[in-house]
Amino acid sequence: MNTKFHLAFKVKDLESTIEFYGKILGCKTGRFTSNWIDFDFFGHQLSAHISKNISEPDYCGKVEQLEVPIPHFGCVLEKKEFNKLKERLLKNQIQFLVEPQTRYKDKNGEQETMFVFDYSHNAIEFKTFTNTSEMFQ
């Protein structure tokens, strides 16, 4: 089964959203109106809706020594795609909220992860597992 997820989320404007998701992350745009736009987010559907009420993230997520923002969303990528995206983020001088790093080193679920904010201050995590079969272990 090849199930896809859909996520609708808030953004401050479409112009900066298209810049970040379209030009920097390389996501293709889909349907849109003057109030929202869809993106192909690594094979999944994101719907960005303009809002004047965007909440600040809460750093209540405790993962190893990191405090990660909640809410956040993201994507699990293959290693090659993760590295390619990391280079795109660096090239475009996107500041990392959590620098690219390895978590759970030499343990079940070993992964590389990185967090960034989009231009509307939505937290996004990208990760790649050393062994994808350990994703839920």
Secondary structure, 3 states (H helix, E strand, C coil): CCCCCEEEEEECCHHHHHHHHHHHCCCEEEEECCCEEEEEECCEEEEEEECCCCCCCEEEEEECCEEEEECCEEEECCHHHHHHHHHHHHHCCCCEEEEEEEECCCCCCCEEEEEEECCCCCEEEEEEECCHHHCCC
